[in-house]
Amino acid sequence: MLKILAFVIATSTAFQTSFAANDSEVRDYGEYLAGECSACHRDGANETIPPIVGYEVLAFIELMETYRNGERQNQAMVSVAKSLDKEQIKALAVYFASVKPKEN
Ligand code: HEC
């Protein structure tokens, strides 16, 4: 939890330099795109669909990449991941990293 918090704080300064668009714009775009995800992914755990909040940005991008490169083959996620471009995945990563996981 602390690690996630520290990361969120770090990103608010670090991402200004590593991302072209400003932080809150990227996050807002991610929030908009996340509408598509929430039909399946809720904030809490569910038996078959894992929660996707609270991942660090790079970890999230790597997970999405596993569906794009065939490493993971879940049908729903492969088509979701392939419908997104790199900027969209980045924006989703920034948004979901900013959402705190619910304590179950
Ligand atoms: C049709 C339902 C559905 C939709 C819509 C969907 N997902 Fe998923 N997602 C799943 C399922 C099912 C899994 C578990 C798949 C597996 O076992 O690999 C998953 C897994 C994931 C994982 C890996 C999580 C982990 O801990 O391993 C990520 C990241 C993810 N989804 C992101 C997204 C994003 C971002 C969106 C929206 C752009 C999205 N998903 C939309 C069903 C969905």
Residues whose N, C-alpha, C, O or C-beta is under 5 A from the ligand:
A	BS01	HEC	L33 E36 C37 C40 T48 I49 P50 P51 I52 F60 L63 M64 R72 N74 A76 M77 V80 L92
